[in-house]
Amino acid sequence: MKMKSIKMKYTLIIAVVLTLILSACGAKAATPTPDIMATANSAASTMIAQTQEAMPTDTPAPTATNTPEPSPTIPPLPTSPILITPTVPPPVGGNCSGPIERSPGDKAATLLWKNKTNQLVAIQLYLVMNAFGDCGNWSSTLPAGQSLMVTSLPLGNYYASAWNLSGKPDWKNLGYPFGTGFNTDKFTIIVTVQTVSIQGP
């Protein structure tokens, strides 16, 4: 439809140009000469070219792209160290080869020794240094078939040992661990010829 309209415009332009030329020549020029025809064609061609240049061109629509939008940059959070103050200062140094001494504020454990042998035995506890800085050794003797309650020692992680003091059979049961990892402060320590066993409440 657009092309047909353009052709009609071109035809109309050529007709107008020819009419002007013919009218200028008067009645004498009933038939156009070749020179007049060439001039008219040239003028018409120039006008057609100018008309085509003036016509708007179809601008292609911009094509959509799948370029993702940049993600927002989150600034780093400010770092502030969390300082935890211990309720009990950590122990510094300490001699763990001497006897155990319970510090003020250190909770006491309840330890019940039971000698299940028919012999006099030596019993010993070694306390690994706890949060109060308490550590060291505790020892006593326990006659055959007897029991001994100890409530003067602090909570902590211990190693229990027992051995025969009355001759044969000669046996030693050393280094049985127990302590605060059992989530209790009451322990029963049972001594037999074969072993030292630890029981909770």
C-alpha atoms as a printed R data frame, in Angstrom:
    type eleno elety resid chain resno      x       y       z
1   ATOM     1    CA   MET     A     1  0.000   0.000   0.000
2   ATOM     2    CA   LYS     A     2  2.835   2.370   0.845
3   ATOM     3    CA   MET     A     3  4.673   1.545  -2.418
4   ATOM     4    CA   LYS     A     4  1.517   2.226  -4.491
5   ATOM     5    CA   SER     A     5  1.136   5.644  -2.839
6   ATOM     6    CA   ILE     A     6  4.770   6.526  -3.572
7   ATOM     7    CA   LYS     A     7  4.403   5.512  -7.263
8   ATOM     8    CA   MET     A     8  1.300   7.679  -7.607
9   ATOM     9    CA   LYS     A     9  3.224  10.660  -6.161
10  ATOM    10    CA   TYR     A    10  6.067  10.106  -8.633
11  ATOM    11    CA   THR     A    11  3.612   9.927 -11.563
12  ATOM    12    CA   LEU     A    12  1.873  13.090 -10.401
13  ATOM    13    CA   ILE     A    13  5.201  14.943 -10.099
14  ATOM    14    CA   ILE     A    14  6.253  13.895 -13.607
15  ATOM    15    CA   ALA     A    15  2.888  14.994 -15.013
16  ATOM    16    CA   VAL     A    16  3.154  18.411 -13.323
17  ATOM    17    CA   VAL     A    17  6.692  18.943 -14.620
18  ATOM    18    CA   LEU     A    18  5.678  17.967 -18.152
19  ATOM    19    CA   THR     A    19  2.648  20.281 -17.995
20  ATOM    20    CA   LEU     A    20  4.825  23.215 -16.919
21  ATOM    21    CA   ILE     A    21  7.321  22.591 -19.688
22  ATOM    22    CA   LEU     A    22  4.647  22.217 -22.335
23  ATOM    23    CA   SER     A    23  2.815  25.321 -21.240
24  ATOM    24    CA   ALA     A    24  6.061  27.305 -21.344
25  ATOM    25    CA   CYS     A    25  6.642  26.324 -24.922
26  ATOM    26    CA   GLY     A    26  3.176  27.420 -25.969
27  ATOM    27    CA   ALA     A    27  1.057  25.954 -28.681
28  ATOM    28    CA   LYS     A    28  4.014  25.471 -30.921
29  ATOM    29    CA   ALA     A    29  5.347  22.665 -28.808
30  ATOM    30    CA   ALA     A    30  2.572  20.180 -29.220
31  ATOM    31    CA   THR     A    31  4.988  17.290 -29.065
32  ATOM    32    CA   PRO     A    32  7.937  17.376 -26.672
33  ATOM    33    CA   THR     A    33 11.345  17.277 -28.233
34  ATOM    34    CA   PRO     A    34 13.966  14.810 -26.977
35  ATOM    35    CA   ASP     A    35 15.796  17.627 -25.121
36  ATOM    36    CA   ILE     A    36 12.674  18.610 -23.240
37  ATOM    37    CA   MET     A    37 11.976  14.958 -22.385
38  ATOM    38    CA   ALA     A    38 15.514  14.472 -21.044
39  ATOM    39    CA   THR     A    39 15.270  17.605 -18.882
40  ATOM    40    CA   ALA     A    40 11.890  16.523 -17.537
41  ATOM    41    CA   ASN     A    41 13.151  13.023 -16.732
42  ATOM    42    CA   SER     A    42 16.221  14.468 -15.007
43  ATOM    43    CA   ALA     A    43 14.106  16.845 -12.917
44  ATOM    44    CA   ALA     A    44 11.715  14.049 -12.039
45  ATOM    45    CA   SER     A    45 14.595  11.754 -11.030
46  ATOM    46    CA   THR     A    46 16.055  14.478  -8.784
47  ATOM    47    CA   MET     A    47 12.699  15.052  -7.114
48  ATOM    48    CA   ILE     A    48 12.178  11.302  -6.580
49  ATOM    49    CA   ALA     A    49 15.630  10.998  -5.001
50  ATOM    50    CA   GLN     A    50 14.964  13.968  -2.680
51  ATOM    51    CA   THR     A    51 11.577  12.527  -1.729
52  ATOM    52    CA   GLN     A    52 13.127   9.159  -0.859
53  ATOM    53    CA   GLU     A    53 15.808  10.858   1.244
54  ATOM    54    CA   ALA     A    54 13.152  12.833   3.128
55  ATOM    55    CA   MET     A    55 11.095   9.717   3.902
56  ATOM    56    CA   PRO     A    56 11.496   8.431   7.450
57  ATOM    57    CA   THR     A    57 13.381   5.191   7.740
58  ATOM    58    CA   ASP     A    58 12.149   2.327   9.851
59  ATOM    59    CA   THR     A    59 14.281   2.279  12.987
60  ATOM    60    CA   PRO     A    60 14.509  -1.257  14.352
61  ATOM    61    CA   ALA     A    61 13.163  -1.576  17.857
62  ATOM    62    CA   PRO     A    62 15.863  -2.193  20.438
63  ATOM    63    CA   THR     A    63 16.234  -5.864  21.203
64  ATOM    64    CA   ALA     A    64 15.884  -6.906  24.816
65  ATOM    65    CA   THR     A    65 18.974  -8.374  26.365
66  ATOM    66    CA   ASN     A    66 19.170 -10.870  29.168
67  ATOM    67    CA   THR     A    67 21.938  -9.045  30.984
68  ATOM    68    CA   PRO     A    68 21.248  -9.451  34.718
69  ATOM    69    CA   GLU     A    69 21.240  -6.357  36.841
70  ATOM    70    CA   PRO     A    70 24.234  -6.084  39.147
71  ATOM    71    CA   SER     A    71 23.493  -7.475  42.589
72  ATOM    72    CA   PRO     A    72 23.684  -5.017  45.470
73  ATOM    73    CA   THR     A    73 26.956  -5.014  47.347
74  ATOM    74    CA   ILE     A    74 26.446  -5.562  51.067
75  ATOM    75    CA   PRO     A    75 29.057  -3.762  53.134
76  ATOM    76    CA   PRO     A    76 30.874  -5.956  55.676
77  ATOM    77    CA   LEU     A    77 29.513  -5.891  59.193
78  ATOM    78    CA   PRO     A    78 31.696  -4.211  61.767
79  ATOM    79    CA   THR     A    79 33.643  -6.704  63.784
80  ATOM    80    CA   SER     A    80 33.773  -6.272  67.497
81  ATOM    81    CA   PRO     A    81 35.431  -8.963  69.574
82  ATOM    82    CA   ILE     A    82 33.273 -10.505  72.296
83  ATOM    83    CA   LEU     A    83 35.269 -10.651  75.463
84  ATOM    84    CA   ILE     A    84 34.258 -13.323  77.956
85  ATOM    85    CA   THR     A    85 35.475 -12.734  81.472
86  ATOM    86    CA   PRO     A    86 35.904 -16.015  83.332
87  ATOM    87    CA   THR     A    87 34.262 -16.178  86.721
88  ATOM    88    CA   VAL     A    88 37.404 -17.834  88.046
89  ATOM    89    CA   PRO     A    89 40.862 -16.667  86.950
90  ATOM    90    CA   PRO     A    90 42.834 -19.440  85.262
91  ATOM    91    CA   PRO     A    91 45.553 -21.043  87.368
92  ATOM    92    CA   VAL     A    92 49.073 -19.751  86.906
93  ATOM    93    CA   GLY     A    93 51.838 -22.262  87.494
94  ATOM    94    CA   GLY     A    94 51.154 -24.403  90.544
95  ATOM    95    CA   ASN     A    95 52.922 -27.345  92.093
96  ATOM    96    CA   CYS     A    96 50.838 -30.510  91.612
97  ATOM    97    CA   SER     A    97 53.212 -32.888  93.370
98  ATOM    98    CA   GLY     A    98 52.176 -31.835  96.883
99  ATOM    99    CA   PRO     A    99 48.958 -32.485  98.826
100 ATOM   100    CA   ILE     A   100 45.603 -31.216  97.523
101 ATOM   101    CA   GLU     A   101 44.348 -27.992  99.093
102 ATOM   102    CA   ARG     A   102 40.808 -26.816  98.306
103 ATOM   103    CA   SER     A   103 40.577 -23.104  97.455
104 ATOM   104    CA   PRO     A   104 37.873 -20.855  98.967
105 ATOM   105    CA   GLY     A   105 34.763 -21.047  96.785
106 ATOM   106    CA   ASP     A   106 35.772 -24.391  95.235
107 ATOM   107    CA   LYS     A   107 32.911 -26.864  95.709
108 ATOM   108    CA   ALA     A   108 33.708 -30.118  97.538
109 ATOM   109    CA   ALA     A   109 33.217 -33.568  96.074
110 ATOM   110    CA   THR     A   110 31.718 -36.477  98.035
111 ATOM   111    CA   LEU     A   111 33.902 -39.562  97.642
112 ATOM   112    CA   LEU     A   112 33.091 -42.910  99.285
113 ATOM   113    CA   TRP     A   113 35.882 -45.504  99.251
114 ATOM   114    CA   LYS     A   114 34.975 -49.183  99.703
115 ATOM   115    CA   ASN     A   115 37.618 -51.887 100.238
116 ATOM   116    CA   LYS     A   116 36.184 -55.157  98.897
117 ATOM   117    CA   THR     A   117 39.385 -57.123  99.578
118 ATOM   118    CA   ASN     A   118 40.497 -58.994 102.724
119 ATOM   119    CA   GLN     A   119 43.702 -56.983 102.854
120 ATOM   120    CA   LEU     A   120 44.917 -53.629 104.116
121 ATOM   121    CA   VAL     A   121 45.221 -51.377 101.073
122 ATOM   122    CA   ALA     A   122 46.711 -48.002 100.263
123 ATOM   123    CA   ILE     A   123 44.365 -45.670  98.404
124 ATOM   124    CA   GLN     A   124 45.415 -42.602  96.485
125 ATOM   125    CA   LEU     A   125 43.854 -39.804  94.427
126 ATOM   126    CA   TYR     A   126 45.611 -37.475  91.997
127 ATOM   127    CA   LEU     A   127 43.725 -34.247  91.082
128 ATOM   128    CA   VAL     A   128 44.446 -32.648  87.706
129 ATOM   129    CA   MET     A   129 44.603 -28.849  88.067
130 ATOM   130    CA   ASN     A   130 41.053 -27.461  88.080
131 ATOM   131    CA   ALA     A   131 39.687 -23.947  87.370
132 ATOM   132    CA   PHE     A   132 40.637 -22.789  90.898
133 ATOM   133    CA   GLY     A   133 44.239 -23.907  90.465
134 ATOM   134    CA   ASP     A   134 43.794 -26.840  92.877
135 ATOM   135    CA   CYS     A   135 45.771 -29.978  92.100
136 ATOM   136    CA   GLY     A   136 47.997 -32.569  93.762
137 ATOM   137    CA   ASN     A   137 47.795 -35.845  95.679
138 ATOM   138    CA   TRP     A   138 45.715 -37.299  98.495
139 ATOM   139    CA   SER     A   139 46.347 -40.721 100.089
140 ATOM   140    CA   SER     A   140 45.242 -42.882 103.004
141 ATOM   141    CA   THR     A   141 44.975 -46.507 104.098
142 ATOM   142    CA   LEU     A   142 41.821 -48.622 104.223
143 ATOM   143    CA   PRO     A   143 41.510 -51.832 106.201
144 ATOM   144    CA   ALA     A   144 39.977 -54.982 104.687
145 ATOM   145    CA   GLY     A   145 36.210 -54.749 104.170
146 ATOM   146    CA   GLN     A   146 36.043 -51.133 105.407
147 ATOM   147    CA   SER     A   147 34.694 -47.923 103.912
148 ATOM   148    CA   LEU     A   148 35.891 -44.306 104.086
149 ATOM   149    CA   MET     A   149 33.947 -41.132 103.274
150 ATOM   150    CA   VAL     A   150 36.023 -38.165 102.037
151 ATOM   151    CA   THR     A   151 34.376 -34.721 101.759
152 ATOM   152    CA   SER     A   152 37.369 -32.377 102.018
153 ATOM   153    CA   LEU     A   153 38.537 -32.583  98.398
154 ATOM   154    CA   PRO     A   154 37.457 -30.221  95.595
155 ATOM   155    CA   LEU     A   155 35.589 -31.126  92.438
156 ATOM   156    CA   GLY     A   156 37.755 -31.896  89.446
157 ATOM   157    CA   ASN     A   157 39.187 -34.666  87.328
158 ATOM   158    CA   TYR     A   158 40.893 -37.410  89.343
159 ATOM   159    CA   TYR     A   159 42.878 -40.581  88.923
160 ATOM   160    CA   ALA     A   160 42.226 -43.248  91.583
161 ATOM   161    CA   SER     A   161 44.759 -45.918  92.560
162 ATOM   162    CA   ALA     A   162 44.940 -48.708  95.170
163 ATOM   163    CA   TRP     A   163 47.497 -51.398  96.078
164 ATOM   164    CA   ASN     A   164 48.083 -54.135  98.627
165 ATOM   165    CA   LEU     A   165 49.985 -53.256 101.844
166 ATOM   166    CA   SER     A   166 49.816 -56.637 103.582
167 ATOM   167    CA   GLY     A   167 51.989 -58.842 101.420
168 ATOM   168    CA   LYS     A   168 50.777 -61.488  99.030
169 ATOM   169    CA   PRO     A   169 49.132 -61.468  96.637
170 ATOM   170    CA   ASP     A   170 51.054 -58.429  95.490
171 ATOM   171    CA   TRP     A   171 48.847 -56.244  93.262
172 ATOM   172    CA   LYS     A   172 48.598 -52.610  92.170
173 ATOM   173    CA   ASN     A   173 45.637 -51.036  90.395
174 ATOM   174    CA   LEU     A   174 46.733 -47.576  89.229
175 ATOM   175    CA   GLY     A   175 45.298 -44.597  87.372
176 ATOM   176    CA   TYR     A   176 41.522 -45.041  87.020
177 ATOM   177    CA   PRO     A   177 40.002 -41.708  85.799
178 ATOM   178    CA   PHE     A   178 36.791 -40.091  86.984
179 ATOM   179    CA   GLY     A   179 35.544 -36.610  87.794
180 ATOM   180    CA   THR     A   180 33.475 -33.647  86.712
181 ATOM   181    CA   GLY     A   181 32.916 -35.097  83.222
182 ATOM   182    CA   PHE     A   182 30.427 -37.483  84.852
183 ATOM   183    CA   ASN     A   183 28.135 -34.522  85.749
184 ATOM   184    CA   THR     A   184 27.967 -35.404  89.423
185 ATOM   185    CA   ASP     A   185 29.836 -34.537  92.609
186 ATOM   186    CA   LYS     A   186 29.226 -37.913  94.317
187 ATOM   187    CA   PHE     A   187 31.321 -40.981  93.566
188 ATOM   188    CA   THR     A   188 31.776 -44.429  95.070
189 ATOM   189    CA   ILE     A   189 35.263 -45.877  94.564
190 ATOM   190    CA   ILE     A   190 35.339 -49.670  94.932
191 ATOM   191    CA   VAL     A   191 38.660 -51.467  95.420
192 ATOM   192    CA   THR     A   192 39.085 -55.126  94.512
193 ATOM   193    CA   VAL     A   193 42.158 -57.228  93.856
194 ATOM   194    CA   GLN     A   194 41.524 -56.983  90.107
195 ATOM   195    CA   THR     A   195 40.536 -53.327  89.672
196 ATOM   196    CA   VAL     A   196 39.401 -49.964  90.996
197 ATOM   197    CA   SER     A   197 35.876 -49.182  89.753
198 ATOM   198    CA   ILE     A   198 34.055 -45.848  89.940
199 ATOM   199    CA   GLN     A   199 30.303 -45.535  90.359
200 ATOM   200    CA   GLY     A   200 28.037 -42.493  90.371
201 ATOM   201    CA   PRO     A   201 25.356 -41.819  92.982
